[in-house]
Amino acid sequence: MYRKDWIAQWAMYTPDQVALKEYDSGRSLTYKTLNEQACFLADKFINRFRLNTGHRLMVMAEQCLEFVALFSMAQKTGITLVPLNFRLAPTEIDYLISDAEPELLIVQRKFADKVDHLKSDVQVVWLEDLGQELRGCPLIDFENKEIPEDHPLFILYTSGTTGFPKGAVYSHKMLFWNSVNTTLSLSLDATDLTINCAPSFHTGGWNVLLAPLLHRGGIVGLLKKFDADRLLALMESEGCKLFFGVPTMLKMMSESESFQAADLGAMRYFIVGGEALPLAVIRQWHDKGVRIRQGYGLTEVGPNITSLHQDDAETKIGSIGKPNFYVEHKVVNDQNVPVNPGDIGELCLKGPMMTPGYWKNLEATALAIREGWFHTGDLVKEDEEGYLYVVDRKKSMFISGGENVYPAEVEKVLRQCSTVDEVAVIGVPDSQWGEVGRAYVSLKPGALFCEEEIRSYCLRHLAKFKVPKYLVQLTELPKNDSGKLDRKQLK
């Protein structure tokens, strides 16, 4: 059931229905053509490149028609896709390659400079060359492979609290059940059209609306990157019915000169995740007739775990809503005992959309999954009506422009800078990105504080969104009674 070939099914039922539109190129694919391309890719990777079920295929590309064809190919073959964050520095990419051990690295040519600076020895295939082959590709009668339900469809890397990314296994079973619970909670059907500008390396880019809508036979428009004015214009001209975005996107669109004039009468609602949307912004969109649905999710258990109905957006401001279909939850204290309504505890989740674990990381898997429950590390409280509220994020993670940033990862790089002795990074509010990093550093004896030098070092070893916006020099970082860094004093 989980391994049903969705694209092949719709190619049989509604072959001429448009499945994908790519606005940057003007290209589109019907379900029939998408299925033909996926079969061609399946045959190519298995018979020409000698890949098979279980092999990893790493992809460094923006969301595009070819990437979705690779997704359909993965459903047919059991080859595992590893979407790569193209914003990462080459040293970070080298680490992910060594961990995932892909057979091939498919790269969009605009990221060729990243490949030039890699130390890893992995065969590179250019995405554009694949795309050229797919145009007018021969018909291939490909026989799908038998794939276990917990087999990885994706390995999605998340920044780790230890400073090293972890590869969350996103299985075929997870894909199916996430799609089912999304379809039920959002009432998706084959007449729906969404515009997707979420990154290809995020679970949200695949699993909030793209995969569920393809499961339902709907239409997905692809936009390589967010542009407020263009997105508003496309929403109007395309009759967009649903849109998923992070609060930064909604805020930037509401501040656009095109905001007032844009006719979004076809829009049922926006789905917002990542962090709470301020009431003032909710009201701006409500005044325009666009309803807001907020929710909560995470890579390891799927992006559609809870949902706050649009009718509750103002009255339950700050809530992530209630659990979606097939999601079990509990809120527990440090002794793993459920807390009373209104008390703060850790959110734990269970259900068929939960990851089987982390790629090649038994220790991290055992820490996160205990007695069948996934421990999110997020502290929440649940009111008497069953509405959940996040009161603190796992560890000291913060979200900048929709991107998760883990201070430990940034601190690990900063400590390698020749002048830095100790360092602590926290998230602070920012009017544009929601939150940005502020790094407190103490220097080695005799070293001089040079902000430009430290920032330049960070840019060479970290993705730009992880580089702290603010650098503050301290003689000594605050410690608690046990000698550990006291972050509370920095906030």
N, C-alpha and C positions, 0 to 999 in steps of 0.2 A: 504493500500500500504506500509506504513512504517513498519507494523508489520508482513510482510511476513516472513515465517520461512526459512531463507536462506539455512541453512544446510540441512533441509528436502528436499528442492527443488533440491539441487545438489545430494543428496542421491538418488533421483528418476532419474535425468538426467544422471549423471556419477557416479554410485555407487562405482566403483572400482578405481576412481581417488584418488590419495593420496592428502589429505588435509593438514596434519601436519606431520612434522618430528621433533623429539626431539633428538638433536645431543648428549646430555650428556648421554642419556640412550640407544640410538640406536633404540628406538621405533618409530612407525609411525601409523597414522590412516587414513583410507580412509574416504570419505564423508559418506558412508553407515555406517561404524562402529562408526564414530563420532556422527551421528544422533541417532543411537541405544543407545549409552552411555548417550546422552543428554535426551532422553526419559526416560531411567531408572532413571536418577537423578531427573527429573521432578516428576515422580511417587513417588520416595523415599521421597523427601522433602515435597510434598503435603500430601501424604497418611500416611507416617510413622512419619515425624516430625511435621505435621500439619501446615506447612507454606502455605501461599497463596499470591496472587497478593497484592503487597504493603509491604510485609514483607521484612526486610533487612537481607542479608547474607553477613557477613564480612569475607574477605579472606586475610590471611597473608601467602603469598607464592610467590616463584619465578614463572616466566612464565613457564607453563608446559602443557602437554596434558589435564590433569584434569581441569585446570583453563579454557581452551578454551571450554571444554565440559560444564562447569558451565555457561559460556557465552551463549552457545546455549540453555541450559536449561532456562536461564533467558528470552531469546527471546520467548520461548514457554509458560512460566508461568506468567510473570510479577513480579516474585521475583526480588528484586533489589540487585545487587552486589555492595559491598563496598570494593574495593581493598585497603588494608592497607599497608602503607609504613613500611616494616620490619626493616628499618634502624632507626626508631624512638625509643626514650627511652620509658620505660614502663609508665612513668607519662604522656607522650604525647599520647600514645595508649589508656590509661584510659580515657583521655578527649574525644577522637574520639568515643570510645565505648559509653560514656554517651551521646554524641550528636546524634549519628546514631541510638542508641538503637536497635542493631541487635538481631535477634532471636537466631542466631548461629554464632560462630566464627570458621571458618575452618583454621587450622594451619598446615603448613609444619613442620615436627618434628625437623628440624634443628633450628627452632626458639622457641623450647620448653622453653628455659631459659627466654624468654620474657614473656611467659604465666605465669611462676612461680612467676614473680615479679608484676603481675597485681593485682590491688585491685578490679577490676570490677568482678561482679558475672554474667558471661555469659557462656552458655554451649559451650564446646569446642569439635570439631570433627577433628580428625587427617586426613590430606589430603591423607596420604599413605593408611589409612584404606579405604577411598573412592576409591582410585585407585585400591586396591585389589578387591573390589566388582565389579568394572567396567570391569575387565578382565574376559571375558566370561559371562557378565551379560545377564540375560534373555531378550527376545524381549518383549517390552512393547508397546502396541498400545495406545499412549497417545494423548488425544484430547486437542489441544492448547486452552489457555484461550483467551478471548477477552481483549485487552489491549488498553487503550487510548493512543493516539500518544504522548502526553506530559508526560506520565508516566515515572518515572526514570528507566532506564536500569542500569545505574551506579550512585553512588554518589562518585564523585572524590574530595577528599579534597585537597585544596590549602592553602598554608601558608597565613595567614592574616596580613594585615598592622596594625591591632589593637593588634597583638600578639596572636590571637586565630585563628586556621584554620577555613575555611569556606567550606562547602560541596556543590560543584557545581553539580546541577542536570544535568545529561547527559541522555537525553530522547531517546526513540525509534525513534522518528522523527529526532532528531539530528544525530543519527547513520546512518539512511538512507540517508539523504541529504549530510552529510559529505562524505559518500561512493560514492555517485553519482558525487559530484564535484571533488573528488580525482580521480576517474576513468576517468573522462573526461580530467582533466588537465594533468594527468600522462600517459594516454593511456594504462590503465591496461587491461589485458585479461587473459583467463584461462591457457595460456601457461607460465605465469610469475611465477617465484620463488623468494622469498625474504628470507633473514635470519634476524630474529627479536631478538635483544638482549636488547631492550629498557625495562625498568622496568615495571612490571605489574601494578603498582599503578600510572602510568603516562598516561595521555590521548594519548600521542604519542605511548606508548606501545601497545595500542589497536587500535587507530584510524588513524594513519598515513598510515600504510600498512596492518596490520593484518586483521582487519575487512573488509576493501575494497577488499582485495584479496580473502577472503573467500566469499564475495558477488559475486565476478566474477568467482569463481570456481577454483582459482589458488592454488599454493602450498606455505605454510608458514613454514619455518624452525625455530625452537626455540632453542635459546642458552641462558642458564640461566644468564650468565654474560659476559661482554665484555672482550675479550682477543685478542690483536692485531694479534699475530702470528697465533693463531687458526682460527680466523675469516678470515684472508687472505687465509689460506689453504682451508677452507670450501667454500669460494666464488669461488675459482678455481675449486675444485672437484665437486661442486654442479651445476656449471654453473649459478650462481646467476645473476639475471637480474636487480634487483633494491635493494638498501639498504638505510635505513634511519638511520642517526646518528647525533650526535652533534659534533661541531668543535673539541672538545678534542679527540674524537675517531679518526677522520680523521688525526689529527696531530700525534697521537700515532702510527697509522698504517703506516703513511708515514715515521716515524722514525724507524720502525721495520727493522730488518735484513732481513726479508722475503719480504720486499716491492718490491725491484727491480725484483726478480725472479718470483713473483706471476703473473700468467696469468689470467687477468680479461677481456678477450676478449668478454665474453658474457654479460658483464655489460652495460646496457643502460645509466644509470646515478645513482649518489648518490643524495639523498634528504637530505638536511642539514637544521637544524633549531636550535633554542635556542639563537643564537647570530651570528654575521657576521663572516664568514670564511676569514682569512687573504689572501691577494692576492698571497703571496708566496706559501701557501698551495694549493690554487686553481690551480696554475700553475704546482705544483708537480704532482697533479692528472691528469691534462690535458695532461701533457707530457707523462703520462702513458696510455693515451687513455680513461680515465674515466671522463665523463662529470659531472659537478656539477650543481644541481638545489637547490637554496636556497629559503627559504620561511619564513612565519610567521604564528603563530597561538597561541591560548590560550585555556585553559581548557573550559572556559565558552562559547566559540563560535566555538570550534573545532580547531584541529591543522593544518588544511589545508585551511587557509584563503587567503593567497597570495602566488604567485609563481614567481620566477625569472627564465626565460627560460635558459637552459644551454648555449645557444648561446650568452647570455648577461652576463655571469658570470664574465668576465674580464672587459668588457666595462662599465658595470653598477655596479662596485664593491661597496659593502656597501648597495645596494638596496635590499629590500625584494620582489621586483617585483610588479606585478599588482594583483588585486583581482581575485580570482578564480570564477568559475561558481556559479551563484545564491547568490553571496555575494554583498550586497550593502554597500557602505562606504561613509563617509564624514570626512573632517578634519575641526575642529571648534576651535574658540577661547573661552575664558572664558565666553563669553556671549552667547555661543552656536551658533555663526554665522560662516558660512563657510569662511575659509581664502582663499587668493589667492594662486595660484601655487608658490612654493618656500618659502612660509611663514610657520612658525611652528605652529602647533595646535594639539589638541587631536584627536586621531583616534577613530571614532565611527563606529559601525558595525550593520548591520541588515540582517536577512535572516532566512530561515527555519532551519538552523543548529545552531541557537542561543538558549542558555539555557532558560528555563522558569523561572529560579531563583536559589537562594541558599536554601539549605535544612534548614527548620525551622528558616529562617533568613530574615524576611520581610524588616527589615531596610537596610541590605546590598543589597537586591534585588532592593529596591526602589532607592538607591544611584547609582547602576550600570545601571539599565534599566530605561531610561527616554524617554517618548513619543515613545516607541517602538524601541529605539536605545540602544545598549550596549556601554557604555562609558568605553573604555579600560584603560584609565589612561596613555596610551603611547603617547608620543609626537612624531609627525612625520612631514615630509614635503613631498610634492608631486611635481615632476618636470613637465615641460611643456608636456612631453610625457606620463604622467600618472604613472611613476615609483615612488614608495613610499620608503622613507628612515626613519628608526627609529633614532631619535636624542637623546632621553633620555628614560629611562625605568620608568615604573610606580613607583611613589614614589621613594624610594631609593633601590629597590630590585636589587640584583645582582645574577649572574648565576655562580655556581661553579661546573664544571664537568657535566654540563647539568641539575643540580638541582637548582631550584629557592630558593633563600635565602632572607628572609625578615628581615632586621635589627631589626624591632620592636619586632619580636618574640624572637630573640637572646638577645636583650637588656632586655626584660621582665625577662628572666632567670638570666642574669648577675646581675640585681638589687636585686635579692633575695639572692645573695652571701653575707655572713655576713660582709665582709670587704669593699664591693663596695658601694660608695655613688651615683655617677652619671656615666653614660656610654653612649657611642655613637659608633655604628658599621657602617662601610662603606665597600664597596667592592673595592679591589685593584687588579691590574693585577698580574697574576701568570703564569709562563711558562708552567706548567703542567695542571692546572685545569681551565685556562682562567681567573678566578677571585677567590679570597679567601677573608675571612673576616679579617678586622683589627679593633680591639676594643680599644677605648680610654676610660680609666677609671680614675675617681678620687676616693680617698679612704675616708672612714669615719674617723673622728678624732681619732688619736692614733693607727689606723690600719697600718700594715706593708704590703708592696706590695710583694706578693708571687705568681709568675706566675704559678707555678705548682699547687698550691691550687685552684686558679681560674679556670684553665684549667680542673682540675679533677672534679670540681663542674659542669662545663658545660657538660662534657662527661656523667655525671650521669643523666642529665636532657634534653639533646639535642642529636639529631642524629649527628654522627661524622662530616658529611659534613657541618653542621651549626656552628660547634665550630670554633671560630676565630683562624686563623693561627698565627696572631700577636696580642700581648697585649702591649699596650703603656700606661704608667702612666702619667697623667697630674695633676698638682695642682688644676686646675679648667678647666672645659670644656668651650669653647667659646660660648657666647650668642649674640643674636642680640639686637636691641634697645627695643624690646618688652619683652626681657628676655627669649626668646625661644632659644633652642639649634641651633647654626649656623653651619650646616654641611659643608657648602661651605668652611669654614676656615680650615676644617680638610682634605680637598681633595687636 
